[in-house]
C-alpha cells in the first residue's frame, strides 16, 4: 500500500538529521526541539507536528493533512490538531510565532524575515 510506504519513509529515523526554521531547530535523531539554542521539552506528537510544519513551510495545511502525520489508525479529531498547535505555541512563546491559523482551513508555518 502506497500510503504505508510513505508513512514508513516519513517516520524513518534517517530522513533528516536536523530541521531549522528561523529561531527553531529540531534534532531529528534525538527528537529534541531548540529555540535560540535553548532546549524545549515537547511530547512525541508535538515533535511530529513541528517537523511536519517545517517540512511544509509556506504551505497551507488542512487539519486532516496534519492528522495524517500520525497515520490512518490515529483516532484524533480536528480539535486534537488545534489543541496540539495551542500547546506548541505556548512552548515556543513569542520567540517563534511561526504557526498561523488560516480560518476555516487549518494552519500555515511561515518564518518571516526581520
C-alpha positions as CSV (number, residue, x, y, z in Angstrom):
1,X,0.0,0.0,0.0
2,X,1.5,3.3,-1.1
3,X,0.2,5.2,2.0
4,X,2.0,2.7,4.3
5,X,5.3,3.1,2.3
6,X,5.0,6.9,2.5
7,X,4.4,6.8,6.3
8,X,7.3,4.4,6.8
9,X,9.6,6.6,4.8
10,X,8.4,9.7,6.7
11,X,8.9,8.1,10.1
12,X,12.3,6.8,9.2
13,X,14.9,8.0,11.7
14,X,17.3,8.7,8.8
15,X,15.1,11.1,6.9
16,X,16.7,14.2,8.3
17,X,19.3,14.8,11.0
18,X,18.3,18.4,11.6
19,X,15.5,20.8,10.6
20,X,15.8,24.5,11.0
21,X,13.4,27.4,10.6
22,X,14.2,30.9,11.9
23,X,15.0,30.6,15.7
24,X,13.7,27.0,15.7
25,X,15.9,23.9,15.4
26,X,14.9,20.2,15.6
27,X,17.4,17.5,16.2
28,X,15.5,14.6,14.5
29,X,17.8,11.9,15.7
30,X,17.4,12.8,19.4
31,X,13.8,14.2,18.8
32,X,14.7,17.4,20.6
33,X,13.5,20.9,19.9
34,X,15.5,24.1,20.5
35,X,14.5,27.8,20.4
36,X,17.6,30.0,20.2
37,X,19.7,27.0,21.2
38,X,17.6,26.5,24.4
39,X,16.1,23.0,24.8
40,X,12.3,22.9,24.8
41,X,10.5,19.8,26.2
42,X,7.9,18.5,23.7
43,X,5.7,15.5,23.5
44,X,6.2,13.0,20.6
45,X,3.0,14.3,18.9
46,X,4.2,18.0,19.3
47,X,7.6,17.0,17.8
48,X,6.0,15.2,14.9
49,X,3.7,18.1,14.1
50,X,6.6,20.6,14.3
51,X,8.7,18.6,11.9
52,X,5.8,18.2,9.5
53,X,5.2,22.0,9.6
54,X,8.9,22.8,9.0
55,X,9.0,20.3,6.1
56,X,5.9,22.1,4.6
57,X,6.9,25.7,5.2
58,X,4.7,28.3,3.5
59,X,2.1,25.7,2.6
60,X,-1.5,26.0,3.9
61,X,-2.2,22.7,5.6
62,X,-5.7,21.4,6.3
63,X,-6.3,19.8,9.7
64,X,-6.9,16.4,8.1
65,X,-3.5,16.6,6.4
66,X,-1.9,17.3,9.8
67,X,-3.8,14.4,11.4
68,X,-2.3,12.1,8.7
69,X,1.2,12.7,10.4
70,X,0.2,10.1,13.0
71,X,-1.2,7.5,10.4
72,X,-4.5,6.3,9.3
73,X,-5.3,4.5,12.5
74,X,-4.8,7.5,14.7
75,X,-8.2,8.3,16.4
76,X,-7.8,12.1,16.8
77,X,-10.1,14.8,15.6
78,X,-9.6,18.3,14.2
79,X,-9.8,19.5,17.8
80,X,-6.8,17.4,18.6
81,X,-4.8,19.3,16.0
82,X,-6.0,22.6,17.4
83,X,-5.1,21.5,21.0
84,X,-1.6,20.4,20.0
85,X,-1.0,23.6,18.0
86,X,-2.0,25.6,21.1
87,X,0.4,23.6,23.3
88,X,3.2,24.2,20.7
89,X,2.5,27.9,20.6
90,X,2.7,28.2,24.4
91,X,6.0,26.3,24.4
92,X,7.6,28.3,21.6
93,X,6.3,31.6,23.1
94,X,6.7,34.8,21.3
95,X,10.2,33.8,20.1
96,X,8.7,31.7,17.3
97,X,5.3,32.9,16.2
98,X,5.5,30.8,13.0
99,X,2.3,28.8,13.2
100,X,-0.6,30.9,11.9
101,X,-4.2,30.0,11.7
102,X,-6.0,30.0,8.4
103,X,-9.7,30.5,9.2
104,X,-11.9,27.6,8.1
105,X,-8.9,25.6,6.6
106,X,-6.1,24.9,9.0
107,X,-2.6,26.3,9.6
108,X,0.5,27.6,7.8
109,X,4.0,27.6,9.1
110,X,5.8,30.8,8.0
111,X,9.1,32.3,9.1
112,X,9.1,35.9,8.2
113,X,12.3,37.8,7.5
114,X,13.0,40.5,10.0
